[in-house]
């Protein structure tokens, strides 16, 4: 217990210190997100603070996964650390100067492939590789898409990391549980500077890395016990619904889906007059009132896990559609009154 608390305190402290330093670095290098039509903030704000999360996890992951009870093979640990470094490097480059989509996607595929090969070395059949590549790359980009207002991704990483840690602990996986809890602790350290009004943004270096870690820890849980995949997916239901439906809608309408925009539900909640904090509370409400109890139900009733997962994601899609329509109705200008 003391060793676990030490790792969590280290993750939190490293992130806290490095994010504070990243604010000054971003100002010196001119790494500021300027307000604009496709932005949801109103003041120039530093970016790249996610480097604190990356550094904390790179420092702590090897010790947690290799030395705690139920340790993971060196192939998995090395693959995960190498993948995290690759995704973070591509994101850090993009935070300094725009990186074209193809090199960025190539780095993501290489990173996910590196981790996947480490996982396959534990005895998984090779035909899982395409599914792992697809899932990991989507998770990286999904979390990047959802990093658009103050505090939202940080609170989501804290929630999902905590949930994955509890699932791992219930399956007698202390090493994995501590690693997932360290992600939550690190996200909390970053949230201290990112909560509304944000003093710094996570940037691509952080959002992509969080997406990779959420995918990796979920895949590792699935490797231990396949039934745990369903509660793990439920924990991310709000983000999956918003990112997926927004992307599909933009593709259906023939828009350049890979460019910056303000079409996600969380962005519409702010555009219609809400604050960043209120939008964060709406997502936290779904997580605490729907996702958390549903994940527990799926964990405690394995035969019903898949139907519960489907029901939660359908519910998230329905909520997304209802709230999006409400936001659009409020956004439309009222028709002028015409006298009879």
Secondary structure by P-SEA (a helix, b strand, c coil): caaaaaaaaaaaaaaaaaaaaaaaaaaaaccccccccccccccccccccaaaaaaaaaacaaaaaccccccccaaaaaaaaaaaaaaaaaaaaaaaccccaaaaaaaaaaaaaaaaaaaaaacccccaaaaaaaaaaaaaaaaaaaccccaaaaaaaaaaaaaaaaaaaaaccaaaaaaaaaaaaaaaaaaaccccccccccccccaaaaaaaaaaaaaaaaaacccaaaaaaaaaaaaaaaaaaaaaaaaaacccccccccccaaaaaaaacccaaaaaaaaaaaaaacaaaaaaaaaacccaaaaaaaaaaaaaaaaaaaaaaaaaaaaccccccccc
